[in-house]
């Protein structure tokens, strides 16, 4: 199991923000030098998101489970992972 050790935004990572219209969210994606996703965060319905780093728990969830989550492409897989994480952590 791969554990995420560095959750800060720094020079050794690439960071991008993608808009997912169907989910009405911006997703921050942080990649390591090999292009692997190592950090995620999202903001729902924000027009101009101001991210304060990545969400450690969401990021760990994605790293541990992304191979089991289906999507049309990587962004769709990430979006689906966020939905699963949200529902799992907000279950009553």
N, C-alpha and C positions, 0 to 999 in steps of 0.2 A: 504494500500500500504506500503510495506517495503522499507525503505530508507537506503541506505548504508552510514554509518557514518565514518568508518575507512578504508581508502584506502591504508594505509602503510603496508609493509610487516613486521610482528612482530611475537613474540613467541606464541601468542594466536591463530594464524592461521596456517594452513598447506598449503604449496605451492608446486605445481608440474608443470612441463612443459611437454606437450604432443606434438608429431609431427603428423600432419595430412597430409599424402602424397598427397591425391587427391587435396587438396587446397594449397599445397606447403607452409605450415606455421607451426610455433611453437606457441602453445597456453599456456600462463601462467594461471593457475587456482588456485585461493586462496579460501580456505574453512575455515569456522568458526569451533568452537569446536564441533558442531553438524554435521559437514560434508557437510553443505549447501554451495553452491557456493556464495561467497560474493565479489569476485574480478576477473576480467579478463583483459588480455592484449594479444596481438599477434604480431608476426613479420613475415612478408611475405618473404619467400625464403632465410632466414638467415641460414647458416650452424651451427653457434654457437651463439645463441641469447644471448644478454646481456640486460635483462629487467630492467627497472628503475621503478619498482612498477607496479601498475595496472592502467588501463584507467578508470577513474571515470564515464565518460558518457557511455561507452560500458558496464561497470559493472552494472550501474543502468538500462540500457536498458534490459540487460539479466534478472536481478532480477524481473523486472516488467512484462516481456513478455515470459519467458521461457516455461510457461505452455501452451502457444498458438503455440509454435514453435515445429514442428515435426522433429524427428530424430530417427535413428535406436537404438541409445543408448545416454547416456548423452554427450559424446564427440561429436557425430554427431549433437546433438541438439545445443551444444555450437558453433560448426563450422557454422551451419546454421544461428544462431543468429548473428554471426560476419558478414556473408555475407549480411544479412538483414540490419544490422546497417551500414555497409559500403555503401551499395547502397542508403539507406535513407539519410545519411549524405553527400553523394557526388553527389546527384542528381543535374542536371543542369536545 
